[in-house]
């Protein structure tokens, strides 16, 4: 497996991703999706492949290339709730 292109440590299990950041304006990103980090301690965005890792969780400090993709739980922003 190859490592995700970008990893971001977060402190909350529910996060939003719109593909912006790293010099990419929000308008050039992707639709905002809400992701839920489960017991694995991380989740991948299905659009941009960013990996969000729960700080202090089971995936924090682990070789990210050894972990499988987890993109389940993504929901469009209109379906949040």
Residue, then its C-alpha position, 0 to 999 in steps of 0.5 A: x500500500x502507499x501512504x495517503x497524500x496528506x494526513x491531518x491530525x484532528x481532535x474530534x471524531x466528526x470532521x468536515x472536508x471540502x478539499x481546500x487548503x494547501x494553497x487550494x481555494x475552497x472553490x477549487x476543492x470538492x463538495x463539503x462532506x462530513x466524515x466520522x472517525x470510527x474505532x480504527x482512529x482514522x478516516x479517508x476523504x473519498x474525494x481528495x484522499x486526505x486522511x484524518x487521524x484522531x489525535x491519541x487514537x489507535x492510528x496516531x503514530x502508526x505507519x500510514x502506508x500500512x493501514x487500509x483506506x477507510x472512506x465509509x461514513x462520508x455524507x454530503x453536507x446536506x445530509x449531515x445531522 
